[in-house]
Amino acid sequence: MAASSGSQIPDVANAAVVSDIVVANGWATQAQVDRLAPLAQDGKHLIRALLEQHILGADLIDQLELILQQQAQLPNFRLLKKLGAGGMG
């Protein structure tokens, strides 16, 4: 993902979903996310604010985007963390 564009963030990415993922992964505190709430009309704006405030770097934005894309494929579940990438066997 081009970290500043947010062009591939799925529609499922409302601010609450993004906030839950960021906090659950330990990428930011709830207080940091809450401080950006006035700037975050939706998930895309929250992600942009996290990047612009240097709370998340481009690598974490990429991981966040991956989780959000997987979330879009599993609408009856709420993904918070990626547990692994396989290749163990």
N, C-alpha and C positions, 0 to 999 in steps of 0.2 A: 504494500500500500504506500502510496505517496503520503507520508504522515501528515502533511498539512492540508490535504484535500478533503479527507473524510468521504470520498466519493463512493467507496465500496461498503459503507456501513449500512447494514440491512435496516429496514423499517422497524424491526422488532426492538431496535436500540433506543428505547426511551431513556430518559435521564436516570430513572430508578434502577433499571437493569444495568446500565453502565456503572453507576455508583456501586451497586452490589458486587459486581465483578471486580472492580478496581480495589475495593476494600477487602474482599475475601482473599484476593491474591497478595495482599500486603503491599500493593504498589503505592498506596496513599492512605492516609487516615480518614476516618469519617469527617473529622473537623476540616481537613483540607478540601474534601469534596463539597461539604456543606457551604464553605466559604465561597465556592464558585457557583452555587445554586442560582444567584441572580443573573448570571451570564448564560445559564444553561436552560434554554427553552425546550431542548430535546437532547437526545443522546449525542448527536453530531456536534452540537454546540458545546456540550460538556467535554467531549473528547478534545475539541479544538482548544478549549480553555485550559485543560490539563496539560496540553502540549505547550501552549503559549506561556503558561506560568512555570514551565520547566519542572512540573511535578512528574510527568511521564515523558520518557524519551521515545524516539521513533521506534526502537526495538520493542518496547512495551505496547506501543500503539498497534504494532503489527500483531502481537500476541492477542491483544484485546479484539482486534478485527477478526482473527481466526475463531476465537470463542463466540463472537457474535454471529459469524457465518454459520457455525455449527448449531447455535441456538435457533437460527432461522429454519434449520432442517428438522428440528425436534421441538415443535411448538407446544407439546404437552409437558415438556420438562423445562427446568431452569438450570442451565449450566453456569457454574461459577468458576471452575478451575479445570485446566487440562491436566489429567493425571499422568499421562505418558504418551509415548509415540510408537509403541510396539517395538519389534525387533529384539525381543528378549529370548526368543526360542529359536 
